[in-house]
Amino acid sequence: AVNFPVTYKYQPGTLNELTKKNFKRPPAWCDRVLWRTLANDVRLIEYTSASTLLQSDHKPVRAVFQVQVRNIDWPSRDRALRHATLELSRLSSSPTLSLSISTIDLGPVYFGLHKKNVAVKLKLSSQKPVLWRLSSHRKSWLKVTWTSDMNILGPDNPTIELTVRAEITNAQLARRFNDGLDTIRTNLVIHEYFYEYDGEQRIPQVKDHYLHVEGKWIDSVFGARLDDLCRLPTGATLGVPPQLWRILDALFQFRTLPDLFFPAAASRVGEDIYFFRDSIATTRNNTNQQQIWLQRIVHKAPDLVEALDDFSNSKEIPVNVHPQHLAAALIAFLNALATPIIPISLLPTTDIQDPAELQAFTRDLLQRLPAANYNVFIYLCSFARQLFKDKEHNQLNPSKLASLLADACLPPEVIAVEHPQRLLILPVFTYLLTTRTL
């Protein structure tokens, strides 16, 4: 019978059980000792959990048996006893490495470059040199750096400092956090490699040290659903997300600038935006192409991302933001939506050249768009038309503006410049920009 407390899930380094209230999976007895015998010569003496072991989020269990044997192989028994004694000695000895803290609280975690860094010191507590490494199985958002390029600690360098932070720059990951499918909670495992000596034999050993990391995710507009962005905290519903009209309002004053959305690679800032487009044009794996815009703008204009990532819309867009970074932020914001403005199911599958068929398809497309998607698409088309009115200054033409709409509105599967369905929708966008359909 199981007469001990649940063995999962605990906060490593403590006796604190993570209940269903603060962890999505309910506590469980998922650690067991399974045994079977065909005779009555085995008797269970003790079955319990090792609740005082704090290294893992599991509590190991142990069982003690009384077994009747016919014969004893004394040499084998002695070897097994010697090995077990050595192993117990190793496990019961003081760790060679020690951590300055066992738990890291990252506090509120926002989308983008997390500003809170937590320092953890690894300290060597013996004269034996050790090799340490971080476990390769760790969350993609957990970023760890350290003060030295050496992974060996010894008497000459007994201490090293790790810096731990969260960095979420991926809209798909932000969406999982927004929907509660993932949390800012994980264990960072540090492996320690050293040698024990059994007489003249050198025996490699490994010890694991656990660092519990947790924080509180703050819902982000990046990766959010369009309907959620149009809904104000008061409950009122807007036609388009406030973040969109804030970006377009800020961009409007720069509408006459040449190369606003299509900069040459020669300029310092233009090179960043050129890199975005060049990456999209040349990459054949379409899965993460729209993430290129978002991740680059997060690193190039973090203050702008912070101002936009605000459901209350109370933060002002920085006045010193570069216009081309603002233009890239428009594409990045739209690319990060949970669903694209134009679903892939509404894209044409054949080339449409006949003007009457083009008109009919365009009207059908607009009628089939969901209400929020329709409002955003019309708003973007109106802005693109405004840009076209200043074509003598900004050097934009219908072909470039249609490409801009494709960057902003298409799903990631077809965003590549040479994708057939992208090429098929461009005449539709050009038609919308050059006729009175809207």
C-alpha positions in Angstrom: 0.0 0.0 0.0 1.1 3.6 -0.7 1.2 5.3 2.7 3.4 8.3 1.9 2.7 11.8 0.5 2.6 12.6 -3.2 6.0 12.6 -4.8 5.3 15.1 -7.6 5.5 18.1 -8.1 7.8 20.0 -5.6 9.8 23.1 -5.9 13.4 21.9 -6.1 15.5 22.9 -3.1 12.5 23.0 -0.8 9.8 20.9 0.7 7.1 23.1 -0.9 4.6 21.1 -2.8 3.2 22.7 -6.0 -0.5 22.2 -5.8 -3.0 22.4 -8.6 -3.7 26.0 -7.6 -0.2 27.2 -8.6 0.6 24.4 -11.1 -1.6 23.1 -13.9 -1.0 19.4 -13.3 -2.4 17.9 -10.1 -0.1 16.4 -7.5 0.5 12.7 -8.1 2.2 9.5 -6.9 4.1 9.0 -10.2 7.2 7.4 -8.6 6.8 3.7 -7.8 8.8 0.6 -7.1 7.4 -2.3 -9.0 8.2 -5.9 -8.0 6.9 -9.4 -8.6 7.8 -12.8 -7.3 6.7 -16.3 -8.2 7.3 -17.7 -4.7 6.8 -16.6 -1.1 10.5 -16.0 -0.5 10.3 -12.2 -0.8 8.7 -10.0 1.9 8.3 -6.2 1.7 9.8 -4.6 4.9 9.5 -0.9 4.1 8.0 1.2 1.3 8.3 5.0 1.6 9.5 8.2 -0.1 12.7 10.1 0.5 11.1 13.4 1.3 14.3 15.0 2.6 16.0 14.9 -0.8 15.6 18.3 -2.4 17.5 18.2 -5.6 14.6 17.4 -8.0 10.9 18.3 -8.4 10.2 14.5 -7.7 10.6 12.8 -4.4 12.3 9.4 -5.0 10.8 6.3 -3.4 12.6 3.3 -1.8 11.6 -0.2 -0.9 13.3 -2.7 1.5 12.8 -6.4 1.0 13.7 -9.5 2.9 14.7 -12.2 0.4 15.5 -15.9 1.1 18.4 -17.3 -1.0 19.7 -20.8 -1.5 23.4 -20.1 -1.9 25.6 -17.0 -1.5 28.3 -16.3 -3.9 30.6 -14.6 -1.4 33.2 -13.0 -3.9 30.3 -11.5 -5.9 28.6 -10.3 -2.7 31.9 -8.6 -1.6 32.3 -6.9 -4.9 28.7 -5.7 -4.9 29.0 -4.5 -1.3 32.2 -2.6 -2.1 30.6 -0.9 -5.1 27.5 0.0 -3.2 29.6 1.4 -0.3 31.6 3.5 -2.7 28.5 4.8 -4.4 26.8 5.7 -1.1 30.0 7.4 0.0 30.0 9.5 -3.1 26.3 10.4 -2.8 26.6 11.3 0.9 29.7 13.4 0.5 29.4 17.2 0.3 28.9 18.6 -3.2 32.1 19.9 -4.8 30.1 22.8 -6.3 27.8 25.0 -4.3 25.2 27.6 -5.6 24.8 31.0 -4.0 21.0 30.6 -4.3 18.6 27.7 -5.1 15.6 29.7 -6.5 15.5 32.6 -9.0 12.4 34.9 -9.1 12.4 36.8 -12.3 9.4 38.8 -11.3 7.1 40.2 -14.0 8.2 38.9 -17.5 7.2 41.0 -20.5 7.6 40.3 -24.2 10.9 41.4 -25.6 14.3 41.9 -23.9 13.7 41.2 -20.2 15.5 43.9 -18.1 15.9 41.9 -14.9 19.1 39.8 -14.7 19.7 37.6 -11.7 23.3 36.6 -10.7 24.1 33.1 -9.4 27.6 32.2 -8.2 29.1 28.8 -8.6 31.7 28.1 -6.0 34.2 25.3 -5.7 34.4 23.9 -2.2 37.3 21.6 -2.6 40.8 21.5 -4.1 39.8 19.1 -6.9 39.2 20.7 -10.3 35.8 20.1 -11.8 34.2 20.6 -15.2 30.7 22.1 -15.2 28.1 22.4 -18.0 24.5 23.6 -18.3 22.0 21.0 -19.3 21.2 21.2 -23.0 17.5 20.4 -22.1 16.4 23.8 -21.1 13.6 26.2 -22.1 14.4 28.3 -25.2 13.4 31.5 -23.4 15.9 31.0 -20.5 19.1 32.8 -21.3 22.2 32.2 -19.3 25.6 33.9 -19.6 28.7 33.7 -17.5 31.8 35.7 -16.8 34.4 33.4 -18.2 34.8 31.3 -21.3 36.2 28.4 -19.2 34.0 25.6 -17.9 36.6 24.4 -15.5 36.8 25.5 -11.8 39.9 24.9 -9.8 42.0 26.3 -7.0 43.1 29.2 -9.1 39.6 30.1 -10.3 37.2 28.7 -7.6 34.2 31.0 -8.5 32.2 31.9 -11.5 29.1 34.0 -11.9 26.1 33.1 -14.0 23.6 35.7 -15.2 20.1 34.4 -15.7 17.2 36.2 -17.5 14.1 35.5 -19.6 13.9 36.6 -23.2 10.7 36.0 -25.2 11.0 37.4 -28.7 8.9 34.8 -30.5 5.2 35.5 -31.1 4.3 31.8 -31.1 5.8 31.4 -27.7 4.2 34.6 -26.4 0.8 33.2 -27.7 1.3 30.0 -25.6 2.0 32.2 -22.5 -1.0 34.4 -23.3 -3.3 31.3 -23.6 -1.9 29.7 -20.3 -0.4 26.8 -22.2 3.1 27.5 -20.8 4.4 29.3 -17.7 7.6 31.0 -16.6 8.7 28.1 -14.5 11.5 25.6 -15.1 14.6 24.0 -13.6 18.1 24.9 -14.7 20.3 21.9 -14.3 24.0 22.3 -13.8 26.1 19.2 -14.4 29.3 18.7 -12.4 32.0 16.3 -13.7 34.9 15.1 -11.6 36.8 11.9 -10.7 36.8 9.7 -7.6 39.7 7.3 -6.9 39.2 3.7 -5.9 42.8 2.7 -5.1 44.6 3.4 -8.4 41.5 3.4 -10.5 40.0 6.7 -11.6 36.2 6.6 -11.7 34.3 9.5 -13.5 31.4 10.9 -11.5 28.6 13.3 -12.3 26.5 15.3 -9.9 23.5 17.5 -10.8 22.7 20.8 -9.2 19.2 22.2 -9.6 18.3 25.9 -9.8 14.6 26.6 -9.8 13.6 29.6 -12.0 10.1 31.2 -12.0 8.4 34.4 -13.0 5.0 35.9 -13.8 4.2 36.3 -17.5 2.4 39.6 -18.4 0.0 39.1 -21.3 1.4 40.6 -24.5 -0.2 42.2 -27.5 2.4 40.3 -29.6 0.9 37.0 -30.4 -2.6 38.1 -29.3 -5.9 37.5 -31.1 -7.2 40.4 -33.2 -10.6 40.4 -31.4 -8.8 40.6 -28.0 -6.8 43.6 -29.2 -9.9 45.4 -30.4 -11.6 44.9 -27.0 -10.8 47.7 -24.5 -10.5 47.1 -20.7 -13.8 48.9 -20.3 -15.5 46.2 -22.4 -16.0 48.5 -25.4 -15.0 47.2 -28.9 -13.0 49.1 -31.4 -12.9 48.6 -35.2 -9.1 48.2 -35.2 -6.5 47.6 -32.5 -5.3 50.8 -30.9 -1.7 49.7 -31.4 -2.3 49.7 -35.2 -3.7 53.2 -35.4 -1.0 54.5 -33.1 1.7 53.1 -35.4 0.0 54.4 -38.5 -0.6 57.8 -36.9 3.1 58.1 -36.1 4.1 56.9 -39.6 1.8 59.4 -41.3 4.1 62.3 -40.7 6.9 60.4 -42.5 4.7 59.4 -45.5 6.7 61.5 -48.0 10.1 60.0 -47.0 11.8 58.0 -49.8 12.6 54.4 -49.0 10.4 54.4 -45.8 9.4 50.8 -46.3 11.9 49.8 -48.9 15.3 51.2 -47.8 18.5 50.6 -49.6 21.1 48.5 -47.8 23.6 51.4 -47.8 22.2 53.4 -44.8 22.9 52.3 -41.3 19.2 51.9 -40.3 18.2 50.9 -43.8 20.6 48.0 -43.7 18.5 46.5 -40.8 15.2 46.7 -42.8 17.0 45.5 -45.9 18.2 42.5 -43.9 14.5 41.7 -43.0 13.4 41.7 -46.6 16.5 39.9 -47.9 16.0 37.1 -45.3 12.3 36.7 -46.3 13.2 36.7 -50.0 16.0 34.1 -49.7 14.8 31.7 -46.9 12.9 28.7 -48.2 11.7 27.5 -44.8 8.5 29.7 -44.4 7.6 28.5 -40.9 9.5 31.3 -39.0 9.9 33.9 -41.7 7.4 36.3 -40.2 9.3 36.0 -36.9 12.3 37.7 -38.6 10.7 41.1 -38.6 9.6 40.8 -34.9 12.9 39.5 -33.5 15.0 42.1 -35.3 12.9 45.0 -34.3 12.9 43.8 -30.7 16.7 44.1 -30.6 16.9 47.3 -32.7 14.1 49.3 -31.1 13.2 47.8 -27.7 11.7 51.0 -26.4 9.3 51.1 -29.3 8.3 47.5 -28.6 7.8 48.3 -24.9 5.5 51.2 -25.8 3.4 49.1 -28.2 3.1 46.1 -25.8 0.6 47.8 -23.6 -3.1 46.8 -23.5 -4.0 50.1 -21.8 -2.2 52.1 -24.6 -0.9 54.6 -22.0 2.7 54.5 -23.1 3.8 57.1 -25.7 5.7 56.0 -28.8 9.2 57.3 -28.4 9.7 60.6 -30.3 13.2 59.7 -31.3 12.3 56.4 -32.9 13.7 56.1 -36.5 11.0 56.2 -39.1 12.2 53.0 -40.8 12.2 51.2 -37.4 8.6 52.4 -37.0 7.8 51.0 -40.5 9.3 47.6 -39.6 7.4 47.6 -36.3 4.1 47.9 -38.3 4.9 44.7 -40.2 6.2 43.0 -37.1 3.1 43.7 -35.1 0.8 42.4 -37.8 2.9 39.3 -38.4 2.7 38.5 -34.7 -1.1 38.2 -34.6 -2.4 34.9 -33.6 -4.1 34.6 -37.0 -3.2 36.4 -40.2 -5.3 39.3 -41.6 -6.0 37.2 -44.7 -6.5 33.5 -44.0 -4.8 31.1 -46.4 -8.2 29.6 -47.3 -9.2 32.9 -49.0 -6.2 33.2 -51.2 -6.5 32.6 -55.0 -5.3 29.3 -56.3 -5.2 30.3 -60.0 -3.9 33.3 -61.9 -6.6 36.0 -62.3 -6.0 38.3 -65.3 -9.5 39.1 -66.6 -10.7 42.5 -65.1 -14.2 41.2 -64.4 -13.0 38.1 -62.6 -10.5 40.2 -60.7 -13.3 42.5 -59.5 -15.5 39.6 -58.6 -12.8 37.8 -56.6 -11.8 41.0 -54.8 -15.4 41.7 -53.7 -15.8 38.1 -52.6 -12.6 38.3 -50.6 -13.8 41.4 -48.8 -17.2 39.9 -48.0 -15.7 36.7 -46.6 -13.2 38.3 -44.2 -14.2 38.3 -40.5 -15.3 41.7 -39.3 -12.1 42.6 -37.4 -9.9 41.3 -40.2 -12.0 43.4 -42.7 -11.6 46.6 -40.7 -7.8 46.2 -40.4 -7.4 45.3 -44.0 -9.4 48.3 -45.2 -7.5 50.5 -42.8 -4.2 49.3 -44.2 -5.4 49.8 -47.8 -6.5 53.3 -47.0 -3.1 54.1 -45.5 -1.4 52.5 -48.6 -3.5 54.7 -50.8 -2.5 57.8 -48.8 1.1 56.8 -49.4 0.4 56.4 -53.1 -0.9 60.0 -53.3 2.6 61.2 -52.3 4.3 58.9 -54.8 6.3 61.8 -56.3 8.1 62.2 -52.9 8.3 58.7 -51.5 8.8 56.9 -54.9 6.2 54.2 -54.1 4.2 52.6 -56.9 1.2 50.1 -56.8 3.6 47.1 -57.2 5.6 48.1 -54.1 2.5 48.9 -52.1 0.9 45.6 -53.0 4.1 43.8 -51.8 3.9 45.8 -48.6 0.3 44.6 -48.0 1.5 41.0 -48.7 4.2 41.4 -46.0 1.6 42.7 -43.5 -1.4 40.5 -44.2 -0.4 37.1 -45.5 0.0 33.9 -43.4 3.6 32.7 -42.7 3.2 29.7 -45.1 3.1 32.0 -48.2 5.0 35.1 -47.2 8.2 34.2 -49.2 8.6 36.5 -52.1 8.5 33.7 -54.7 5.7 31.7 -53.2 3.0 31.0 -55.8 0.0 32.1 -53.7 1.8 35.3 -52.8 2.3 36.1 -56.5 -1.4 35.2 -57.2 -2.7 37.7 -54.6 -0.6 40.7 -55.6 -2.8 41.6 -58.6 -5.8 41.7 -56.2 -3.9 44.1 -53.9 -2.9 46.2 -56.9 -6.5 46.3 -58.0 -7.7 47.5 -54.6 -5.1 50.3 -54.5 -5.8 51.6 -58.0 -9.6 51.4 -58.3 -12.6 52.7 -56.4 -13.6 49.3 -55.0 -13.2 50.4 -51.4 
